[in-house]
Amino acid sequence: MASNYTEASIKTLSSLEHIRLRPGMYIGRLGNGSHAEDGIYVLIKETIDNSIDEFTMGYGKRIEIELKERSVRVRDYGRGIPLGKLIDCVSIINTGAKYDSETFQKSVGLNGVGQKAVNALALTYRAQAVRDGETKVVEFAEGKLKKEHKVVKSDERNGTIIEFTPDTALFGADFRFRPEFIEDMMWNYAFLNRGLTLTFNGKSFKSEHGLRDLLQKNLTGETLYPIIHLEAEDIEIALTHGAHYGEEYYSFVNGQHTTMGGTHQAAFREAVVETVRNFYKKDFEAADVRQSIIAAISVRVQEPVFESQTKTKLGSNDMGPNGPSVREFIGKFVQQHLDVYLHRNPDTAGAILRKIQESEHERKELAGIRNLARERAKKASLHNRKLRDCRLHLGERNPRADESALFIVEGDSAAGSLTACRDVQTQAVFALKGKPLNTFGLSKKVIYENEEFHLLQSALNIEDGLDGLRYGKVVIATDADVDGMHIRLLLISFFLQFFPELITAGRLYILETPLFRVRNKKRTIYCYSEEEKQAAVKELGATHEITRFKGLGEISANEFKDFIGENIRLEPLSLHHLHNSAELLSFFMGKNTPQRQEFIIENLRVEKDLVAVA
């Protein structure tokens, strides 16, 4: 009611209260640790960033990270926070040395917020500084100072030690750190800071060749030519072309992984096209030049402006107060250095030209069939029962737009259950007829010839790249049986072959649904594994009954609501364990029937054998 809007309605929060009430403004999403960009990893990153800034300024060549269950410890060997300002630096917002450009130049943490947010969002937090033979420790709980220790003598090396445990009240009782996400973070730090050694639970991370090593580690198949690696002051690039479709970029500003790109990535994409056009003296289509490119760029900018506190997208276009624009700086560097490289390496120049010509030929070949497919899709969209769309989409100015998700399900039965209970604002459903076509080894032509795949591509709006992607998450929701797993593999193969950037951008997920329902007259427990089922049986006692769900269509809409709502379990699909996805796809999806048949025979286990083993 308007009459309730009085002076008493106006609240002023302390910085601590504001961080805990609106954590999303400081660390982005909260999450439970199942996604690499969940808040618990941002807490680690914010802590390590300070140590990286010390290394960048020439202090400390080693950073040690330890994870014990839910507690994190970060130890660097930099200068150490001045002891008299230790409390201020870890608890009072807008406090730090990075406002002084002489003390920290081209650092990523410029706002004096990061470490205070870590403290405020931690159940327990401990900071220790060692400086010139003396040390001091301060301890906090939920951002509030609990104990300030006196300054004492110390024979430890200079540096800072931060220990914290994220607050379960904010991140959920079931949150957990995934070591593979932290390892990816460690590698990125190592690639961007040659000469630095990071250790995570005793495992060392160090790089000799920077971004060249980064690309080599993330390649999922053979490259058409050796990786081009170029660098100068404040800029480093690496690039090559693969045999897949799409574009893959890894971009960084001042050591920060800008997963959403920004002005530097856009400038790099433009610069590569312009340089290649000038080198060959041909006005190639930009899409033909960039088709199948795999590239990384790192720049160092003075006083960068990011589009959010989590710094995933660069918004500023200046290298520094008196320097050139980001676009000019990158454009000039790429034009000069890439052009010289191509002149000196004719084999690579020839490989790039052949790749562009192949892309150009395929694009022209697809032109006719693409127009026919679009007309067909336009007609189908008027009465298309495959897509039950949602109201909000990625990129729209609505706080919930990033939550938008497209669930890809098998059959009308599963689609019906999910559609009946979904959140119509953010959850869309796309129904497959059955098993989709195995696209391994096929060209992009298949997308336009196969109505189902073309409608899926149209629903996602990714024909020309991820810029137009309509959903924050693409969720494969298939049955947990053999057929469902096969459909899942066929879809993953499709995305890997034609839209790998959807996976590298962390947009593709698998929906986990319960395998069992265990209940008695008082309580119902849904179980996602045999272990969970056994625990539920023990908990509910002798009066329980067990239902085995074979398919999503068997789960009623009332029940399904629990599995796609607040308690949704999504498994992000990543290339972390796929060192050579092309080789894996060739084995599992290719026409190597005898070898695959032999593998299946050797590894086949029937249900009675599994029960006996258990």
Secondary structure, DSSP 8 states (H G I E B T S, - for coil): -GGG-SGGG-----HHHHHHH-THHHHS----SSSTTSHHHHHHHHHHHHHHHHHHTT--SEEEEEEETTEEEEEE-SS---GGGHHHHHHSTT-SSTTSTTTS-S-S--SS-HHHHHHHTEEEEEEEEEETTEEEEEEEETTEEEEE---EE--S-SEEEEEEEE-HHHH-TT----HHHHHHHHHHHHHHSTT-EEEETTEEE--SSTHHHHHHHH--S-BSS--EEEEETTEEEEEEEBSSSS-EEEEEETTEE-TT-BHHHHHHHHHHHHHHHHHHT----HHHHHTTEEEEEEE--SS--BSSTT--SB---BSSTTS-BHHHHHHHHHHHHHHHHHHH-HHHHHHHHHHHHHHHHHHHHHHHHHHHHHHHHHHHHHS-SSEE--S--TTSSSTTGGG-EEEEEEHHHHHHHHHHHS-TTTEEEEEE-SS----TT--THHHHHSHHHHHHHHHHT-TT-GGG---SEEEEE--SSHHHHHHHHHHHHHHHHH-HHHHHTT-EEEEE--SEEEE-SS-EEEESSHHHHHHHHHHH-TT-EEEE--SGGGS-HHHHHHHTTTT-EEEE--STT-TTHHHHHHHHHSS-HHHHHHHHHHH---HHHHHHH-
